[in-house]
């Protein structure tokens, strides 16, 4: 039987404690964990740790069945006498979408009068176990990190809570039904300023969507025609605002379009397009930390050369790293060729 492709035999491990041990020791602990029968493990072909994403490792098994067994295990806890405690790990298939490292800063101060913020955060931790919550500061701000889909779900939950608070506040004495605002909020920072904007926006038409910025950039690069035609068919125009890893799209009716007025349909079409991309795409980060100018140029040159062979891969260069976004197989092949090409560059002294 032919061996499964490497991406199908590779898992992504999140939640690895950083800074406690030397990287090679932590890699050895991970190797032992995923080889143990009690963890449903088996023969490990390769392990990549550390990676550009803090607390993440890539582990490749020799047998695809071992991957299935590891993923089927309900819980993985990293245990070793060299560690001060047990650490829960999150495990997923490399071939799946792994936009796992989205961070956002939430301002919960507006909900202080309605809830005890400490209890609110504890509830979030129970409802969203895949998310990592930072320290709750006295001003109500807290950092949250985890899968984009989970952060989006958390934002929706906060939005509903805020929506209910606003609706109740607008109920007049003797009335039985609160007015329903026509705008939905999907902001990362739920500050008092945003709350004020939210109350004002209930008088206007429009919808707001929060997307992973990488997904948005890929959609604009390769699905822009579909995106624009979907909006046009509904008589809708869009405006976007990017805040790091989250891009907010504001949908409004186009007064010049006779089809105007189909905001909900436009929202559904965009959400369907985004969902199809999110299920197919993954991102790899090519770190340039510690590289000199010549080495950075080598990576950039290699990416430019390899891009012609992978026309559906999006390459986004930054000062400290290069983002590679595409399907799992394309990204894997792209990275392999780039690393091989850079290795060849460095073997040639005349360069």
N, C-alpha and C positions, 0 to 999 in steps of 0.2 A: 504494500500500500504506500502510495506517495505521501511524503511528509507534508503536513499543512504549512501554508505560508507563514513566515515569521511573525507578521502582525497578529495572526490568529493564535499564535502560541505565546503571545506576550501580554502581561498584565501591567496595569498601572497601580502602584501602591501609594496611598496618601496617608498622612498622619504620622510620618516618621519623625521622632524627636530630633531637633537640630541643636548642634553645639554641645552635646553631652559627651560625645566620643569622637575619636578620629574617624574620618570617612571610611577608611579601609576596614576598621573594626565594625562599624555599623553595617557595612556591606556584608561582612562575614556573618553577623547576627541575622540579617535578612535571609541570606543564603541558607543558614541552618533552619530557620523557621519554615521556609517554603520547601524544604526537603523532607521535613518530618511527616510521617504517615498520619499522626494525630491531627495535623493541619491539612490533611488531604493533599499533601505535596508530593513531589517526585523529583526526578533528575532535572537540575537547572542547567540550561545551556549557556546563559549569559545574564549578567546583572549590570545595570547602569545606575550608579549612585556615586556621588551626588549628581543631580540634574539642575538645569537652570531654574526649575521651580522648587522652592524651598519645601522640604519635607516630602518629596516625591521621588520614587524609584521606578525603573522599568525592569521587569524580570521576565526572561524568556525561558520557557520549558522545552524539553526535547519532544514531549508528547502533548498533542492538543487535548487529549482526555484529561490530563492532569490539570490543565487550565480550567476545564469545565468543573472538575472536582473542587478546585480551590475557590472558584466563584460560587459554587453551591453551598459552601460552608457558611453557616449563619453569622459567625463572628470570628475575626482574627485579632488576637492580642499578642503584641510583641513582648516576649518574656525572655529575660537573660539575667544572669547574676551580675553582669556588668552594668545593668540598667537600674536606676533607683526605684522604678515602679513598672507596672504593666502599662502598655500603650495600645489603645484600640486603633486598628488600621482599617482604612477603606480601600477595597479592592475592586477594580473594574477592568474590562477587556480593553486592551490597547486599540483594537479595531473600532471601538465605539467612540462616540463624540466625547472628548475629555476636556472641555473648556472648564477646568476644575478650579482655576485659581483666580476667581473674581473676588475683589474686595470692595466694600462700600462702607461709608460712614453714615450711620443713622442717627438722627437727632430725635429722640423720643420725648423731649421736654414738653411738647404740646399735649401729650397724653398724661402728664403728671397729675392733673386734677381728676382724671377719670380712673387712673390705676396707680397702684404701687409699682414703680418701674422695675424694682428688683423681682417682684412676682411675675411681672409681664415678661421679663427676659427669661426667667426660669421656665415659663410656659413655652416660650419660643424654643428653648433648648430641647424640651421634650417633643414638641411637634416637628422640629427640624433637626434631627440628630446628625445629619450630614454636614451641618453648618458649624463653623467654629466662631464662637463669640468672644470678643475681647473684654476688657474691663469696662464696666459701666461707670462713666465719669459723673461727678456731681451735677454737671450741666445737662445731663441726659443723653450725652453722645456715647456711642458704642460702635466699635469696628466689627464687621461681620465678614467672614471669608468662607467660600465654598463654591459648589456648582452654580452656574448662572441660573439654571432652571429653579433651584431651591431658593436662591436669593429673590428671584422674580416672584415666587409663591409667597415668600415672606412679605415682600412689598405689597402684594395684593391684599394680604391679610391686614397689614397696617392701614392700607387705604380704606378697606371696608370699615375698620374700627374708627378711623378719622371721619369717614363718610357718615357713619351712624351718629357720631358726636355732633357733627355739623347739622345733620337733619333734625336731631332732637332739639338742638338749640333754636331751630327756626320754627318749631311747632308753636303756634299761638295758643293761648289758654282756651280750652274748650274744643280745640280741633282734635281730630282722631288720626289724621294721616299727615305724615311729614312730606313736604315737597321733595321730589326726586330730581337731583341735579343731572344735567345732561352730559357733564364732563367727568371723565374718570382720571384719577391722578395716578401716575406711576413714576414717582420721583425717588431717587436714592436718598436724598436728604429731606426728611420730613420736619423741617424747621418751622418756627412760628411764621416766618415770612412766607414759606410755601403754603402754610395753612391759610394765611390771608389771601394769597393768590387763588387758592382752591375755592374759598368762599365766593370770591368775586367771579371766578370762572364758571360758577354754576349758572350764571345768567347768559352764558354764551354757548354756541354750538361748538363742538370739537371733541376729539378724542386723543388720548396720549398713550403711546406704547413705549415700553422700555426694552431695549435689545442689547445683547452682547455686542460691543463695538466691533469685534472681529467678524461676527456674523454679518453685521451691517456693511462693513467694508467689502466683504466677499460678495454679498448680494449686489452692491453697487458696481462691482468690477465685472461680474459675470451674469447677473440677472437683472440688470438695470432696466432693460427694455420691458421685461415682464412686469417689473415693479411699477414703472411709470404708466404702462398701459392699463394695469389693474386700477390704479388711482384715477386715471382719466375716464375709464369706463363708468366709474361711480361718481364722476363729477367732483373729485376731491383733489386738493393740493396738499403738499407736505412741507414741513420745516423740520430740521433736525438740529439737535444740540448734543454735543459729545462732552462727557465728563469722565475722561480716563477710560475705564473698561465698560462703561455703560453709555449707550447712545439713546437719547430720547427723541422719538418721532412724534410731531404734533400734526394731526390730520384735521383739516378744515374744509368746509364746502367751498368750491370754486364758483363765485357768483357769475363768471363768464361762461360756465359750462351748463348746458340745458339738462344734463343728467345729475346736477347737484342735489344733495340731500340723502345720499346713500353712504353715510359715514360708517354705520355698523357693518355693511357689506364690505367696504374698503378695508376696515380693520380685520375682518375675517380673512380676506384674501391675503393681506400682508402677513398675518399670523400663520396661515397655512404655508406660505412661501418660506418664512423664517423657520418653521418647524421642520420642513423637508430638508433645509440646509443643515440645521443643527443636528439632525439625526445622521447625516452623511459626513460631516466635516470633523476634522481634528486639527489641533495646532501643535507645532513643535517650535521651540525657542532655541535659536542658535546663538549662544552667548559669545559676546566679544570682550567680556571682562578680562583684563590682563593682556589683551592683544595689543601689539604696537600698530602703528599706521600701516606698515607693509602687510602685516598679517590680516588686518581688517580688509585691506584692498584685495587680498587673495580670496577671502570668503565672499566678498561682494562680486568679484570677477567670476568665481565658481557658480554662484547663484544665478548670475546673468546668463552664463553659458548653459547651465542645466535647465533653465526655465524654458528654453526652446523645445525641450523634450517633454515638458510637463505644462502644456498651455493652460490647464485648469488649476494650477497652483498659484496662490497669491503670495507674493514676497513683499514684506513690509520692513524696510531697513530703519533702524534707530541707531542712536549713538552707541548704546551699550549692548545691543542684541539685534537679531534679525528674526522676525516672525515668519514662519512658513505655515500656510493654511491651505488645506485641500482634503481630499478623501484620504482615508487611512493608508491605502496602498500607494497612492501618489506621494504622500508626504514621506512615507518610509523610503520609497525608491529615491526621491529627491534628496533626502538627507544622506543616504548611503553614497550617492554619486558626488555630492558636494564634499563630504568628508574625504572620499577617495581622491578627488581632484586636488584638494588643499594639501593632502599628504604627499601627493606627487610633486606639487609646487615646491614643498619644503625639502624634497630630496634632490632638487636641481640647484646646485650652488650658484649657478649664474643668475638665478632669480634673486 
